[in-house]
Amino acid sequence: MMRRWAVGLGLWALCLAVSASAQVRDDWPSERAPRPLAAREVTFPPYEVRTLANGMQVIAVLHHEQPAVSMRLLVRAGSVQDPSGKVGVASLTAALLDQGTTTKSAEQIADQIDFIGGALGTGSGPDLSFVNAVVMKDSFGVGLDLIADVAHNPAFAPEEIDRQKQQTISSLQVNFQDPDYLANVLFDRLVYGFHPYGLPNNGTPDTLASLTREDLRAYHRRYFVPNNMILAIVGDVTSEEAFAGAERVFGSWPRAEVVTETIVEPPPPTRRIVIIDKPDSVQTEIRVGQLAIPRKHPDYMAWDLAVKILGGEGANRLHRVLRSERGLTYGASADTEARKQAGDYVAETDTRTDTTGEALRLMIDEFAKLPRDRVYERELSDAQAYLSGSFPLTIETPNDIATQVLNVVFYDLPVAEIGTFPQRVQAVTPDDIQRVSRQYIRTDRLSIVLVGNAAAFIPQLRQVGFSEFEVIPISQLNLMSSTLKKEAPRAEATPAGGFRIERASFQVPAPPAQSEARTTDLLKRVIDARGGLEALRKVRTVVAEAETTFQMEQGPLASTTRTYVAYPDRFRVDATVGPAQVIQVFNAGSAWVKDPTGVHDVPPAMRDDFAASVRRDTIPMLIAASEGKLTVRMLAEEGRDGRTFRVLEISGAQLAAVRLYIDPQNLIARQSFAAMGPDGRPVQAEEAFSDYRLVSGVQVPFKAEVYRAGRVILSRVLKTVVLNGPLDDTLFSRPQ
């Protein structure tokens, strides 16, 4: 057991935490299932890739085990390409492709594919749209003709448009009462913001009602062109048959310019907890995750395995803890969603209302363990065995092979990678898992969604360290609003199809310039209240003496401290607690402690805490924010202790989000952030400041209280503060 000290720089608040040294042990049962059978050698069938004169990519894969042919036409456009304010165009366009062409009715298309014993389907996703068909070998030509007709000549008949709209809106109205659906779409919205990945692919009742036939035709003309398409032909054909067929039906399509739209970037990961209040729920849907990497990223394989260890097939720590050990749920999982432009990962479960807090706390704990502790060899090998062992099943049929081929081509990966998949899986090491986990899991910036009976589980959240969250009644949820809440209802409207929907402002709002101006103005007021930008920039050193009272389990514990700060990245704390004297030092990334037992390098977790406190120092943080080096957001005002505070959130590449609560005098009354607790779990931390006094032109809070998980752990009163006095560099040097 080791006592750990930390200092909040600039605000000079000394914090005490208790940390137990980690015990590394294998908690797996001593009796285990038999090892999986050795993987049999799998050979990917022969393939060839050609590009037609009009730019269409054609891939032929020869697979003669069944007398069938799979044809998949993929268009490089999906909901990401929906025009502004017209969310749902791609989805509606794709849904209508097989509902009638300029040469055949929807019934005739269905009859023709049924007559040859085939299957035809259309659809879309965020990055792509598709037309798929599977036919017997002797109907290969008929299948190609059908795909070409559906993709090239959709009729977009008005009556079919109205019918499809009505079906989709009815489905959305049902979905918005489904906690599972709500949790998923709201999680995407939190992670991706107003990037198209964060918006509902199918649109909303309002956007769908506003779409016209010309919107669909314009989208189709713009993106359904041969140089924006990939055709995979897989099955019982020769290469020449495949390419000759593709040339016959698609070769005459004219090439067209495809304009690349400018798309808003996803926001950086930021800690946010949103609760959808559904009072009639008896259980809570939970989603936890954040932004990650796109599919083409070189870390994808190691990252996919890391998430599988957390909650996927072959390992699944979440299921073991939540289901097997605690009995809190029927299942828990985690998965990656790696797309063309970005990616995310999400852990999900549902649990009884009365166990919501416990389940969420355990999930966050498992997130924290993955980057902190090296994974066991067995965990990794089990996940690798699952992926390698299931790979042959993914290339069993022509349809499966077509899916694999299109995936790698669409994401600009080499087709040869398909055949080496098992070897690449087995090449990942435990060190790779820890590296990518540390890089992409940020427990202080997780997006968390809870859907359930908020009044019943909110007290549990506070008990396990979650004190800041937003609650939105289910009737007020609006995914297209910047606040996630509906505006005042408007009058009902009757679209052309004759059905009625309730309108409630589903347009994507452009960020108002005045909002940015208000944020900048408030930041300037805060800086001016502290003494002004120039006064803050002149602060080079700080020496402060304080009396601190720690709230220990056995009662209050008094201490006297002297803190030395040398900007930008050095501090030292000399503390006297009873008869003991302890020195803590952080010096540009290295850290050491001197106590009655000697001089010690601090553990990595403690060093990281020191570094995080340096980055949270309000003086350089405010300066960097004013220079545009950090991201500043103005959040909704919050009421606390009978007072209303304006809220600024500051974050950056190396700075986890810090929320500043600004009082009427423009002074920082509180700041909150995520921190690691003494047991290695992330907890909500807060510092409250008062009794500001002017010291050498800078306002300094002489009183502070430090909170962890809603509980006061120390109170500090400054006795003296000296700014810009001389400091000896040897103060920060580790004794030999």
Stockholm file with secondary structure:
# STOCKHOLM 1.0

chainA/1-736         MMRRWAVGLGLWALCLAVSASAQVRDDWPSERAPRPLAAREVTFPPYEVRTLANGMQVIAVLHHEQPAVSMRLLVRAGSVQDPSGKVGVASLTAALLDQGTTTKSAEQIADQIDFIGGALGTGSGPDLSFVNAVVMKDSFGVGLDLIADVAHNPAFAPEEIDRQKQQTISSLQVNFQDPDYLANVLFDRLVYGFHPYGLPNNGTPDTLASLTREDLRAYHRRYFVPNNMILAIVGDVTSEEAFAGAERVFGSWPRAEVVTETIVEPPPPTRRIVIIDKPDSVQTEIRVGQLAIPRKHPDYMAWDLAVKILGGEGANRLHRVLRSERGLTYGASADTEARKQAGDYVAETDTRTDTTGEALRLMIDEFAKLPRDRVYERELSDAQAYLSGSFPLTIETPNDIATQVLNVVFYDLPVAEIGTFPQRVQAVTPDDIQRVSRQYIRTDRLSIVLVGNAAAFIPQLRQVGFSEFEVIPISQLNLMSSTLKKEAPRAEATPAGGFRIERASFQVPAPPAQSEARTTDLLKRVIDARGGLEALRKVRTVVAEAETTFQMEQGPLASTTRTYVAYPDRFRVDATVGPAQVIQVFNAGSAWVKDPTGVHDVPPAMRDDFAASVRRDTIPMLIAASEGKLTVRMLAEEGRDGRTFRVLEISGAQLAAVRLYIDPQNLIARQSFAAMGPDGRPVQAEEAFSDYRLVSGVQVPFKAEVYRAGRVILSRVLKTVVLNGPLDDTLFSRPQ
#=GR chainA/1-736 SS CEEEEEEETTTTEEEEEEECCCCCCCCSCSSCCCCCCCCCCCCCCCEEEEECTTSCEEEEEECCSSSEEEEEEEESCSGGGCCTTCTTHHHHHHHHTTSCBSSCCHHHHHHHHHHTTCEEEEEECSSCEEEEEEEEGGGHHHHHHHHHHHHHCBCCCHHHHHHHHHHHHHHHHHHTTCHHHHHHHHHHHHHHTTSGGGSCTTCCHHHHHHCCHHHHHHHHHHHCSGGGEEEEEEESCCHHHHHHHHHHHHTTSCCCCCCCCCCCCCCCCCCEEEEEECTTCSEEEEEEEEECCCTTCTTHHHHHHHHHHHHSTTCCHHHIIIIIITCCCSCEEEEEEECSSCEEEEEEEEEEGGGHHHHHHHHHHHHHHHHHSCCCHHHHHHHHHHHHHHGGGGGSSHHHHHHHHHHHHHTTCCTHHHHTHHHHHHTCCHHHHHHHHHHHCCGGGCEEEEEECHHHHHHHHHHTTCCCCEEEEGGGBCTTSTTSBCCSCCCCBCCTTSCCBCCCCCSCCCCCHHHHHHHHHHHHHHHHHHTCHHHHHTCCEEEEEEEEEEEETTEEEEEEEEEEEETTTEEEEEEEETTEEEEEEEETTEEEEEETTEEEECCHHHHHHHHHHHHTCHHHHHHHHHTTSSEEEEEEEEEETTEEEEEEEEECSSSCCEEEEECTTSCEEEEEEEEECTTSCEEEEEEEEEEEEEETTEEEEEEEEEEETTEEEEEEEEEEEEESCCCCGGGGSCCC
#=GC SS_cons         CEEEEEEETTTTEEEEEEECCCCCCCCSCSSCCCCCCCCCCCCCCCEEEEECTTSCEEEEEECCSSSEEEEEEEESCSGGGCCTTCTTHHHHHHHHTTSCBSSCCHHHHHHHHHHTTCEEEEEECSSCEEEEEEEEGGGHHHHHHHHHHHHHCBCCCHHHHHHHHHHHHHHHHHHTTCHHHHHHHHHHHHHHTTSGGGSCTTCCHHHHHHCCHHHHHHHHHHHCSGGGEEEEEEESCCHHHHHHHHHHHHTTSCCCCCCCCCCCCCCCCCCEEEEEECTTCSEEEEEEEEECCCTTCTTHHHHHHHHHHHHSTTCCHHHIIIIIITCCCSCEEEEEEECSSCEEEEEEEEEEGGGHHHHHHHHHHHHHHHHHSCCCHHHHHHHHHHHHHHGGGGGSSHHHHHHHHHHHHHTTCCTHHHHTHHHHHHTCCHHHHHHHHHHHCCGGGCEEEEEECHHHHHHHHHHTTCCCCEEEEGGGBCTTSTTSBCCSCCCCBCCTTSCCBCCCCCSCCCCCHHHHHHHHHHHHHHHHHHTCHHHHHTCCEEEEEEEEEEEETTEEEEEEEEEEEETTTEEEEEEEETTEEEEEEEETTEEEEEETTEEEECCHHHHHHHHHHHHTCHHHHHHHHHTTSSEEEEEEEEEETTEEEEEEEEECSSSCCEEEEECTTSCEEEEEEEEECTTSCEEEEEEEEEEEEEETTEEEEEEEEEEETTEEEEEEEEEEEEESCCCCGGGGSCCC
//
